[in-house]
Amino acid sequence: MPNLRVLIVDDEKPQRDLVGNALKKQGYTVTDAGSADEALAAVKDTFPEIALLDIQMPGKSGLELLAELKKINPDLQAIMVSAHADFDKGLEAMKKGALDFL
């Protein structure tokens, strides 16, 4: 498996740690951020190929972040994650360039 770089953005640290540790065990290089602003700073240093973005966060939402990340790197593969099943948010995420919505 290639050593892909993954950015995890979630305002809940336990969620970031859980997913990040699982991905690290699989050989991924993981960077995490607790906000959209942290993510924007991190993406310029780490150049991730994949981003896992929480939709609902204080400040900028994951959907707003997705649009900004796609401007920086149109090839970034983003997966939107939410604890709240919301078809409209999922559809909006896909229209904005998300690969998937979980």
N, C-alpha and C positions, 0 to 999 in steps of 0.2 A: 504494500500500500504506500502511495506517495505521502510524504510528510507535508500535509496541507496545514495552512494557518487558519485558525478559526477565531472569530471575535464573538464573545458572548456578552450581550447587553441586557441587563435586568437590574432593577432597583433593589431586588431582594438577594443579598449576598449568599444565603444558603442555597438558593436555586442556581446561582452562577457556579458555586463550588461543586454542587452535585453533578451538574452537566459537565463542567470543566474537568473534573477528576475522571469521569467516565471516558471522555474524549482523549485525555492524556494517556490513559491506559491503552488506548487503541493506536497510539502513536501520533496523534495530532498535536500541533503546537497551539496552545490556547492563550489568548489574551482576554481579560474580562474587564468590563466597565459597568459602573453603577448608574450611569446617566448618559444621555445623548451627547452632552458636552465632553464627557470623559471618552466616549467612543470616538468622537470626531478627532480628538487629540491622538488617541491610540492608533487609529487607522492610518494616520500619516507616518507613523513610525513602524508599524508592523505589516502593512500591506496584506491583509487577510484575503483569502480566496472565498471564504464562507463566513457569513454572519448569522447568528441566531439572535433575533431581536424581540424583546418583550414589547407588546403593543402599548400597554398602559403603564406609563411611568410618570413621575412628577416632572414638571417642565415640559420639554419636547416629548411627544409621543414616539413610539417606535415607527409609526407611519411617516411622521415628519423626518425622523432620522433616516429612514429608508431612502427618501427622496434625496437627501443631502449626500448619503453614501454613494448612491448611484451616479451623482454628478462627479464625485471624486474618482470612482472606479465603476464604469458601466458594466464591466464583466463580473462584478461581485455577485455571488450567489447568496441571496438572503432568504432565510426561513423565518417567518413571523410566528411568534409563540404567544399564546394567551391562555389564561386559566378560565376565561369567559368565552363560551361558544357564541360567536356572533357572525352570522353568515355575511352580513353587509361589510363588516370590517375585513373579513377574509377576502371578499371580492375586491374591495378597495385595495388591499395589499397586493393582490395578484395584478391588478391593473397598474399599480405603481412599480411593478417589476419584481415582486417577490417570487421566489421559486415555488414556495409552498406555505401553507398556513396550518399550524398545529394548535 
